[in-house]
Amino acid sequence: MAEILQGGVRDTLQQVDNTPTLTTKFAVTNITEDYALDCNGNDDLLTADVLGTLIRELIKKGVIDGTVA
């Protein structure tokens, strides 16, 4: 069984050339909501739709920072 990781302090800084900076914001455009992914399929557009949906959900929950247009 996989270990469940949760809690703790969120790291909001990243190192760029040994200088702490704010984390990158994600920007998702042309999103088509899709929650189903066939992992045996070979459709890049479907994979992109599912990834865009996941990023949007993480932004809505405050896990990551970004915009969806």
C-alpha positions, 0 to 999 in steps of 0.5 A: 500500500502506498504511503499517504502524504499530507499536512505540513508547511507548504513551500511557497518559494523555489530556488533559482540560481540560489535565490529564493523566488515565488513559485511559478503560476500556472496558466491554462488556456483552451480548456475542455473539462475532462475527468476520464483518462484511458491510459491505454489510449494514445490521444495527446489532446485527451491527455492535455484536457485531463491535465488542464482539468486537474490543474484547474481543480488544484487552483480552485482548491488553493493547492497551486497558484495560476489562472484558467482562461 
